């Protein structure tokens, strides 16, 4: 049983290490898809705020603006999917940074959690 647990732990660490190599690229790709999904939909304040937050590495602010965008009326299914994927990419990047000991990422995750629990 201990050997199985050890193998599972090693596998998990390797998976995280390998998947963590291109997190920033995934964030950029998801936001590119997000912009395409909203192209022609007119200006959206939440989308613009999320893009601005991500450009300044304020991933918590980006997540919060994207969550507000999800609740905006008139958002299509394709747009909702793009928003959801962008939120996942931002959150994964924050989790990876927090796992490496980044106190700012830990604080950002805590801030996101606080807003969700209100």
C-alpha positions in Angstrom: 0.0 0.0 0.0 2.9 2.4 0.8 4.5 1.7 -2.5 1.3 2.5 -4.4 0.9 5.8 -2.5 4.5 6.7 -3.2 4.1 5.9 -6.9 0.9 8.0 -7.0 2.6 10.9 -5.3 5.6 10.7 -7.7 3.2 10.6 -10.7 1.3 13.6 -9.4 4.5 15.6 -8.9 5.8 14.7 -12.3 2.4 15.6 -13.9 2.4 19.0 -12.2 6.0 19.7 -13.1 5.4 18.8 -16.8 2.1 20.7 -17.0 3.5 23.8 -15.2 6.0 24.5 -17.9 3.6 26.3 -20.2 1.0 27.8 -17.9 1.7 31.4 -19.1 1.3 30.2 -22.7 -2.0 28.6 -21.8 -3.3 31.8 -20.2 -2.3 33.8 -23.3 -4.0 31.2 -25.5 -7.2 31.2 -23.5 -7.4 35.0 -23.6 -6.8 35.0 -27.3 -9.7 32.6 -27.7 -11.7 34.7 -25.3 -11.1 37.8 -27.4 -12.2 35.9 -30.6 -15.4 34.7 -28.9 -16.3 38.3 -28.1 -15.2 39.8 -31.3 -18.0 41.8 -32.9 -20.0 41.6 -29.7 -19.3 45.2 -28.9 -17.3 46.6 -26.0 -17.8 44.8 -22.7 -16.5 46.5 -19.6 -16.0 43.2 -17.8 -13.9 41.7 -20.6 -11.8 44.9 -20.9 -11.2 44.9 -17.2 -10.2 41.2 -17.2 -7.8 41.8 -20.1 -6.3 44.8 -18.4 -5.9 42.8 -15.1 -4.1 39.9 -16.9 -1.8 42.3 -18.7 -0.6 43.6 -15.3 -0.4 40.0 -13.8 -3.5 40.7 -11.6 -4.9 37.2 -12.1 -7.2 37.5 -9.1 -8.7 40.6 -10.6 -9.0 38.9 -14.0 -10.8 35.9 -12.5 -13.3 38.2 -10.7 -14.0 40.2 -13.8 -14.5 37.0 -15.8 -16.9 35.7 -13.2 -18.9 38.9 -13.5 -18.8 38.5 -17.3 -20.3 35.0 -16.9 -23.3 36.6 -15.3 -23.8 39.3 -17.9 -27.0 38.9 -19.9 -26.9 38.0 -23.5 -23.7 36.0 -23.3 -23.7 33.1 -25.8 -22.8 29.5 -25.0 -19.5 29.8 -27.0 -18.6 32.9 -25.0 -19.5 31.3 -21.7 -17.2 28.4 -22.6 -14.3 30.7 -23.5 -14.8 32.6 -20.2 -14.8 29.4 -18.2 -11.6 28.1 -19.9 -9.9 31.5 -19.3 -10.9 31.3 -15.6 -9.5 27.8 -15.4 -6.2 28.8 -17.0 -5.8 31.8 -14.6 -6.7 29.7 -11.6 -4.3 26.9 -12.6 -1.5 29.5 -13.0 -2.2 30.8 -9.5 -2.3 27.3 -8.0 1.0 26.5 -9.7 2.6 29.7 -8.4 1.2 29.1 -4.9 2.5 25.5 -4.9 6.0 27.0 -5.5 5.6 29.2 -2.5 4.6 32.5 -4.2 2.9 34.5 -1.4 1.2 36.8 -3.9 -0.4 33.9 -5.6 -1.5 32.5 -2.3 -3.0 35.9 -1.4 -4.7 36.1 -4.8 -6.3 32.6 -4.3 -7.5 33.6 -0.9 -9.0 36.8 -2.3 -10.9 34.9 -5.0 -12.2 32.4 -2.4 -13.4 35.3 -0.1 -15.4 36.8 -2.9 -17.0 33.4 -3.8 -18.0 32.8 -0.1 -19.8 36.1 0.2 
